[in-house]
């Protein structure tokens, strides 16, 4: 369980993070969203005690700095290329394992897990950004932690890599781990995340489940097709519901559930050929929610 309370950070007169409080629960992937410059990376640094500011973050009731061997409990990736320039990937992880009392056998396990076993003896400075991201995840998983805090781990991954990342993070959450991950890839976040924390200009905009965010910041519509479209428009109008007609003859109805449209058609004896609820995307909700908070 991660509990962040009243996090704040200022640079002169500008508030990079402004009174942020939120929770990240076990067993879920919680997405951390915001426009560029919204304060996501600064927030994560505050959570881990890497930046000075106000507020407090507790990991299962403890501050990060008080945990004796944090790599065994909290896996983090804040920089994609935070590696020693001359050590091999394996030796980089072995160095970290030694510092945390982790068996060296775990190094090869995590390299296999992230698909880097074949390049374990290569130096990370020769890695592509996508390979560096995989090594970063191997580093985060080295201590088999119950909590993951990852800043933009999908950057540089190809479509197969993004799907792989999604599957592995969801499987880790399914094991009961706490996963907190930032990303600007909104379609991917819609598939990966169970819950969201959304900020703009360092301030809280929303925290809760993904569907709730979409419902709050967009409007669902019902698409209806009928051979008696004019009669259906009249029937809906009689009940105080407006219907917009598309060029192809379909109707779009807002402010009413599909079941209510169907019942209105049934009462009027009107045949329907389609009755579909169209929900807006996470991207549309994000643009609406953060439209005034972009830099």
C-alpha positions in Angstrom: 0.0 0.0 0.0 1.3 3.4 -1.0 -0.1 6.4 0.8 1.0 9.9 -0.4 -0.1 12.8 1.7 0.1 16.5 0.8 3.1 16.3 -1.5 4.4 19.7 -2.6 7.4 21.1 -4.4 8.1 24.6 -5.6 10.7 26.1 -7.9 10.7 29.7 -7.0 7.2 31.0 -7.6 6.1 28.0 -9.6 4.5 25.0 -7.9 5.7 21.8 -9.6 3.6 19.7 -7.2 0.8 21.2 -5.3 -0.8 19.5 -2.3 -1.1 16.0 -3.8 -2.6 13.2 -1.8 -3.5 9.7 -3.1 -3.4 6.0 -2.4 -2.1 3.1 -4.6 -3.6 -0.2 -3.6 -2.2 -3.7 -3.8 -3.4 -6.1 -6.6 -3.9 -3.3 -9.1 -2.0 -1.4 -11.8 -2.4 2.3 -11.0 -1.7 4.6 -13.9 -0.2 8.0 -13.3 -1.2 10.4 -16.0 -0.7 14.1 -16.7 0.5 16.4 -19.6 4.2 17.0 -20.0 5.4 19.2 -17.2 2.5 18.3 -15.0 4.8 17.1 -12.2 4.7 13.3 -12.6 8.4 12.7 -12.3 8.8 15.2 -9.5 6.0 13.5 -7.6 7.8 10.2 -7.9 11.0 11.6 -6.8 9.3 13.1 -3.7 7.7 9.8 -3.0 11.1 8.1 -2.9 12.9 10.9 -1.0 15.1 11.8 -3.9 13.8 15.4 -4.0 13.2 17.8 -1.1 9.7 19.1 -0.7 6.7 18.9 1.6 4.4 16.0 2.5 5.0 12.4 3.2 4.8 9.1 1.4 4.4 5.8 3.3 5.0 2.3 1.8 3.1 -0.1 4.0 3.3 2.5 6.8 7.0 3.4 6.4 9.0 6.1 4.7 11.3 4.9 1.9 14.4 6.1 3.7 13.7 4.0 6.8 13.5 0.7 4.9 16.8 -1.2 5.5 16.9 -3.0 2.2 14.4 -1.2 -0.1 15.3 -3.1 -3.2 13.7 -6.2 -1.6 10.5 -4.3 -1.0 10.2 -1.5 -3.6 11.4 -1.8 -7.2 11.9 1.6 -9.0 12.8 2.8 -12.4 13.0 6.6 -12.8 15.7 6.8 -15.5 15.8 4.5 -18.5 19.6 4.5 -18.7 20.8 4.7 -15.1 23.5 2.1 -15.6 27.3 1.9 -15.1 28.8 2.7 -18.5 31.4 -0.1 -18.6 29.9 -3.0 -16.7 27.9 -5.7 -18.5 24.2 -6.0 -17.9 24.8 -9.0 -15.8 27.5 -7.4 -13.7 25.5 -4.3 -13.2 22.7 -6.4 -11.7 25.2 -8.5 -9.7 26.6 -5.3 -8.2 23.1 -4.2 -7.1 22.4 -7.7 -5.8 25.5 -7.8 -3.7 24.5 -4.5 -2.1 21.1 -5.8 -1.1 22.1 -9.3 0.0 20.3 -10.9 -3.0 21.5 -14.3 -4.4 23.3 -13.9 -7.7 21.1 -16.6 -9.2 18.3 -14.1 -9.1 20.2 -12.0 -11.7 19.9 -14.6 -14.4 16.3 -15.1 -13.5 15.3 -11.5 -14.0 17.4 -11.2 -17.2 15.5 -14.2 -18.6 12.2 -12.7 -17.4 12.8 -9.5 -19.4 14.2 -11.2 -22.5 17.8 -10.1 -22.1 19.5 -13.4 -21.3 21.2 -13.4 -24.7 22.8 -10.0 -24.2 23.6 -10.4 -20.5 27.4 -9.9 -21.2 26.9 -6.8 -23.3 27.4 -3.3 -22.0 24.1 -1.4 -21.5 25.5 1.7 -23.2 25.1 -0.3 -26.5 21.5 -1.0 -25.8 18.6 0.6 -27.6 16.1 2.5 -25.5 13.7 -0.4 -25.5 16.4 -2.8 -24.3 17.5 -0.3 -21.6 13.8 -0.2 -20.4 13.8 -4.0 -20.1 17.1 -3.9 -18.1 15.5 -1.2 -15.9 12.6 -3.5 -15.2 15.0 -6.4 -14.4 16.7 -4.1 -11.9 13.3 -3.2 -10.4 12.4 -6.9 -10.0 15.8 -8.0 -8.7 14.7 -8.1 -5.1 11.3 -9.6 -5.9 9.6 -6.6 -4.4 5.9 -6.3 -3.5 5.8 -2.7 -4.8 6.8 -1.2 -8.2 7.2 2.5 -9.0 8.0 3.0 -12.7 8.3 6.2 -14.6 7.5 5.9 -18.3 8.6 2.2 -18.7 7.1 1.9 -22.1 9.2 4.6 -23.8 11.2 3.1 -26.6 9.4 -0.2 -26.7 8.0 -1.5 -30.0 4.4 -2.8 -30.2 5.4 -6.3 -29.1 7.4 -4.9 -26.3 4.5 -2.7 -25.1 2.2 -5.7 -25.1 4.9 -7.7 -23.2 5.2 -4.9 -20.6 1.4 -4.7 -20.2 1.1 -8.5 -19.7 3.9 -8.7 -17.2 2.7 -5.7 -15.1 -0.8 -7.0 -15.0 0.5 -10.5 -14.0 2.6 -8.9 -11.2 -0.5 -7.0 -9.9 -2.5 -10.2 -10.1 0.0 -11.7 -7.6 -1.0 -9.0 -5.1 1.8 -6.5 -5.8 1.3 -2.8 -5.9 2.1 -1.3 -9.3 2.3 2.5 -9.8 3.3 3.4 -13.4 3.4 6.7 -15.3 2.9 6.8 -19.1 1.9 9.1 -21.9 0.7 6.2 -24.1 -3.0 6.6 -23.3 -4.4 3.8 -25.5 -2.0 1.4 -23.8 -2.8 2.8 -20.3 -6.5 2.1 -21.1 -5.6 -1.6 -21.5 -3.1 -1.8 -18.7 -4.4 0.2 -15.7 -7.2 -0.7 -13.3 -7.1 2.7 -11.5 -5.8 6.2 -12.3 -4.2 9.2 -10.6 -4.4 12.1 -13.0 -2.7 15.5 -12.3 -2.3 18.8 -14.2 0.1 21.6 -13.2 1.0 19.6 -10.1 -2.6 19.5 -8.9 -4.9 16.5 -8.5 -7.6 16.2 -11.2 -8.8 12.7 -10.6 -8.2 9.5 -8.7 -10.3 6.4 -9.1 -11.1 3.6 -11.6 -10.5 4.0 -15.3 -14.2 3.7 -16.3 -15.1 6.4 -13.7 -12.6 8.8 -15.2 -14.0 8.3 -18.7 -17.6 8.7 -17.5 -16.8 11.9 -15.5 -15.0 13.7 -18.3 -16.9 12.5 -21.4 -20.4 11.7 -22.4 -21.6 8.3 -23.7 -24.0 8.2 -26.6 -26.4 5.6 -28.0 -26.4 4.8 -31.7 -29.7 3.6 -33.0 -30.7 2.3 -36.5 -34.3 1.8 -37.5 -36.3 1.6 -40.7 -38.7 4.0 -39.0 -36.1 6.5 -37.8 -38.4 9.5 -38.2 -41.0 7.9 -36.0 -38.4 7.0 -33.4 -37.2 10.7 -33.4 -40.7 11.8 -32.7 -41.2 9.1 -30.0 -38.0 10.2 -28.2 -38.9 13.9 -28.6 -42.2 13.3 -26.9 -40.2 12.0 -23.9 -38.0 15.1 -23.9 -35.0 13.3 -25.5 -33.3 14.8 -28.6 -31.8 12.6 -31.3 -29.2 13.7 -33.9 -29.3 12.1 -37.3 -26.2 10.9 -39.1 -25.7 11.1 -42.8 -26.1 7.3 -43.0 -29.5 7.5 -41.3 -28.4 6.3 -37.9 -29.4 8.3 -34.8 -27.2 9.4 -32.0 -28.9 9.9 -28.6 -27.2 11.5 -25.6 -28.3 11.7 -22.0 -30.2 8.4 -21.9 -29.3 4.8 -21.5 -29.6 2.3 -24.3 -32.2 0.3 -22.4 -34.4 3.4 -22.1 -34.1 4.0 -25.9 -35.1 0.4 -26.5 -38.1 0.7 -24.2 -39.3 3.9 -25.8 -39.1 2.2 -29.2 -41.0 -0.8 -27.9 -43.8 1.4 -26.5 -44.1 3.1 -29.9 -44.0 -0.2 -31.8 -40.9 0.7 -33.7 -38.5 -1.9 -35.0 -34.8 -1.4 -34.2 -31.9 -2.8 -36.3 -29.1 -1.5 -34.0 -28.9 -0.3 -30.4 -25.3 0.4 -29.4 -23.7 2.3 -26.5 -20.6 4.2 -27.7 -18.3 5.2 -24.9 -15.5 7.8 -25.4 -11.9 6.7 -25.1 -9.5 7.4 -22.3 -7.6 9.7 -24.6 -10.8 11.8 -25.1 -11.4 11.9 -21.4 -7.8 12.9 -20.7 -7.9 15.7 -23.2 -11.1 17.1 -21.7 -9.8 16.7 -18.1 -6.4 18.3 -18.7 -7.2 20.8 -21.5 -6.5 23.8 -19.4 -3.5 22.3 -17.6 -1.1 21.9 -20.5 2.1 24.0 -20.6 
